[in-house]
Amino acid sequence: MKSAEEIKEFTRFMADYATSLLGSGVHTSRVLRNSGRIASSLGLQVHMTTFQKSIIMTVADTDGAHVHTEVLEISGMPISFDYNSELSSLSWEAFDKHLSLEELRIKFEEIKARPKMASWLLILLVGLANASFCRLFGGDLGAVLIVFVTTMLGFILRLQMQKRGVNHFIIFTTASFVTSLTASSALLFDATAEIAVATSVLYLIPGVPLINGVIDILEGHTLTGVSRLIQAFLLVLCIAAGLSLSIFMFQNSLL
């Protein structure tokens, strides 16, 4: 039997673990499975209620003698499939090797402390990916090069605004407008401007929240799923607003 203090410490760790998963782009059922796997390895039970911005977690021992509840805010984090995979692997390691709480905490901190992808490399890859979309949709070489450059400029702007804590709806609207506006320079080089402008904002599409929202609804986590879809659709509207503004400015040339 675990003491009340041990359960309290474990609950704090599990709440931190779960919010890290949710904040970095994991659907709800995966968080529940991973958390339950870790709890069962220590002979405990975990119950969780997730919302868009917070999580309520309750941990109890098997006979229900000691129960502790934590409420934590889900902080926004960059979406990282490597990070999510490592945290999921930690849950299996805890289950297979019956790691102690201290061992779990050490490994968890090691995962969080691992260096992230360099900003310059991330910007370059995003630019290449969006340029590939332009080519895929029929853009010529000039349009591909323009989309590559304007995407990097827009992504740099987005990162700088995020660092300054600007509202993310304003970030998406501004980044969409600036990217599509600069992509309109394709008109000066006799490139496929309409394709360049249309594909220049694709890097902003919130694909992970859209997918996770649908998965959550299908798996019965309706409240969280609907919240994620609403958030994603609002971001799509912001992208459309920024794109529409730049198209309005050059409508005679683009349409």
N, C-alpha and C positions, 0 to 999 in steps of 0.2 A: 504494500500500500504506500502511495506517495503522500508526503506531508503537504499541508496547505501551501507552504512557502515554495515547495518544489513545483507544485501545479501552477502557482502564480508565475514563477519564472518561466516555465514551459509555455504558458499562455502568451506571455509577452514575446517570446521568441517566435512562436507560431504565427502570431498576428503580424510581426515584422516580415516573416517569410511569405505569408499569404499576400500582404499588400505589395510586396516586391514583385510577386508573380502577376498580380492583377494590374499593377502600374506599368508593367513592361509588355503587355499585350497578350495575356493568356485568357482563354475562355473559362467561365466559372467552374464547370464540372472538372476541369483538369486541376484547378486549385483545390477543390474539395477532395479529389482522389489523392493528390500529393500530400495534403495536410493530414488526411485520415491515415495514410500509410505511415507517416512519421509518428503520429500519435499511437497507433496500434503497436509499433515497435517498442514503445515504452510502457505498454499496458494501459493506455489512456484512451478516452473518447473525446472527439472534437466535434462541435456543432458550430456552423457558421451561417451568418446572414450577410449577404453582400449587397451593396448599393453602388451607385455610380461614383460617389465620392468617399465612401466610408465602408467599414467592415465591422461587424459585431461577431466576436468569437468567444465561445464558451468551451472550457475544457474541464472534464471531470474524470475521476478515477472510476474503475469498473463497478464499484459498489455504490457510487454516488455520495460518498461520505464528504468529499471535498470538491467544491466547484468554484471556478473563477472565470470571470468574464472581462474581456478587454474590448474597447471601442477605439479604432484607429482610423485616421484619415488616409486615403489612398493617394499618394503623391504621384504626380505625372513623371514618367521616366521615358527615355528613348526606347522604342520598340527594338528588342534584340532577341532573335531566335537562339543565338548561342547562349545568352544569359538564361533564357527560359529552359533550354535543354540541360544546362548544368544544374539548375535548381531542381529539375525533375530527377536528374540522376542522383542528386543528394538524397532525395526521398527514398529511392530504391536502395542506396547504400545504407541508409539508416535502417531500412526494413531487413536487409540481408545480414548486416553485421551488428545490429542492435547497438548503434552508437549511443553514447551517453549525451545528455544535454550539452555538456561542455564541449564535447567533440563536435556536435552538430553546430554549435555556435562558432567554433573556430573555422570549420569548413565553410560555413555560410559567409563569414567575414572575408575569407580568402576569395570566394567567388565574387563578392561585391567589390573587392579591392583590385581585381584583375584589370589591366589596362584595356580601355575601350579602343575602338577603331579611331585612328587619327582623323581629325576633322578634314584635312586636305584630301585624304583618300576617300572619305565619305562623300565629299562634294564632287570629286572627280567621277566616282561610280554613279552617283545620281545623275550627273550630266550625261554620261555615256548611256545609261538606261533610258533616259527620256529621249535622247537623240535616236536611239534604236527604235523607239515607238514611232518617231517621226518617219523614219525610213520604212517601217512596217506598214504605215498607212499611206505610203506612196510619195513621201517627200523627196525632193531631189537633193543632190549633195550640198548645195548652198543652204537649203532649209535645214538639213541635218546639222551643219556646222553652226548655224545661227541658234538653233534650239539647244545645242550643246552648251554654247556660251551663255545664253540667256537663262538656261536652267541653273547653271552654277551661280550666276549673279542672284537669281531669285532665292536659291537655297541659302546662300550666304546671308542675304537680307533676313530670311526667316530665322536662321540661327541667332543672328545678332539681336533681333527683336525678342526672341525667346529668353535670351540671357538677361535682357532688361525687364523681364516680367510683363511684357505687353499682353493684353487679352488675346487669346488664341483666335477668336473670330476676326479681330482686327488684323492679326498676323496673316491669316489665310486670304483675306480680302486684299490686303496690300501686296502680298507676294504674288497673288494671281494677276493683279492689275499691272504691277511692274514687269513681271515676266512676259505677259502677253503683249504689253506695250513695246518692250524692247524687241520681242520677236517680230513685231510689225516692220522692223527694219528690213525684213526680207523683201518688202516692196521696192526697196532701193536697188536690189541686186537681181531683179528679175527671177527670183526663186518662187517656189510654190508657197506663197505667203499664207494662204488660207490654212494649209496643212501645218505650217510652222506655228501659227498662232494657236490653232486648236490643240495641238499636241504639247505645246510648251508648258501647260499647266497640269499635265497628267501626274507629275511627281507629287502634287499636293493631294491627290485623291486618297481619302482615309480608308484604304482597303481593309486593313486589319480590324478596325472597329466595326465595319460593315459585316465582315465574315463572322467575327465573334458574336455580334448581336444576333445574327441568324442562328448560329449554333446554340446560343443560350436559350433562345425561344424554343427551338426544336427539342432541347433537353429539359425543358420545364422551368428554366430560370427566367421567367417572363419579364419580371420587373427590371432586372439587370439588362436583359436583351433589348427591351424596348428603349431603355435609357441610352444604351450604346447606339442604337439605330437613330434615335432622335438627334443625338450629338453628332453623329456622322452626317446625317442629312443636312443639318444646319451648316456644317463645314462645307458640304457640297454647294449649298446655296451661296456661301461666302465666295467660293471659287467662281461660281457662275456670275456673281455680281461684279467681281474684279475683271473677269473676262469680258463681260457685256460692256463695261465702261470703256475698255480699250477698243472693242469692236465698234462701239458708237462713234468714237473719235475718228476711226478710219473706215467707216462703213461704205463710203463711196468707192474705196479702193479694194476692199476685201469682199464685199457682197456683190 
